[in-house]
Amino acid sequence: MGSEEARAAATLLDPDSVAIYLEVPRSNVVLLQAYFELYDGVGTVSTLQGDRPVVCVLTPPTQLDACLSVLDAVRGQVSWQVCHEVPPSPIE
């Protein structure tokens, strides 16, 4: 499991954006965001609204491998798992 599961769950939103939805303990969300800020252009972490602690990592398709490498590298410090049931968007 890990980045290969995340790769399989990655969703192409448009030609320029791939989304990976992850469940991350609330106490680790800011740390995950900080790691991605260190790697400019690899991905952006956004918290989704809802009862569950779900984040969306957005990355360009050209950076998907690098994004998955970052997720693997931080797994010891930031507990995450692929979210298979993405919460509905609050925007209707």
N, C-alpha and C positions, 0 to 999 in steps of 0.2 A: 504494500500500500504506500501511500505517500504521493509523490509527484506524478507517478504513472496513473494513479486513480484521479488526481487532479487534472491531468491531461485529458483523460477520457471524459471527465465531466465538464471540461471547458466548452463554453458556448460562444460561437461566433455571432456577435450582435450586428455587426456591419463589416464592410471590408477593412476597417481600421481599428476594430475593437473586439477583444476576446474577454469574456467574463468568466471568472472562477469564483464560485460561491463556497464559502467556508464557514464552519462553525468554530468560533474562537471564544474561549472564556472572556467575559467582559474585562477582567483584570489584565488581559494580554493584548487587547485591541490596539491601544496606543503604542505598545512596544512593536507590534507588527507594522503599524504605520511608520514608525521611526526607522525600522530596518529598510522599508521600501523607499523612504526618503533619501537614504544613503546611496541608493542605486538609481540615479536620475534617469528617467525615461523607461525604466523596466516595468513599473506598474504603479497604480494608485489604489489605495485601500479606502473603501467607503463603508460606513456602517449602515445597515438596513434597519428600518423601523420595525418593531415587532417585539413579541415576547421572548423570542430566541435570540441569542447573540450570534447573528449572521453578518458576515462582511462580504463584500464583493471586491475582488481584486480585478481591476481593469488593466489590460495590457495590449499593446499592438501585437498583431500576429507575428511580426518579425522579432519580437522580444519574448515570445512565449517560452522558449527554452530557458532563457535567462531568468524569467519570472519563476519558473518551476525550480530552477537551481537555488534561487533565494529561499523559496519555501522549504526546500530540503535542508538548506544550511541553517535555518532558524528553528527548525523543528525541536531542537533540544531546549530552546529558551521559550518558544511560543507553541503551546499545544494547539493543534488545529486538525480538523477533519473535514472532508468534503461534505458539503450540504447537498443532499439529494432532493430535498423538498424545499425549493426556494419560496420564501414568503411572497405573497402577492404584493405588487407595487401599490403604495398608498395613492398614487396618482391615477385617476380614472379618466 
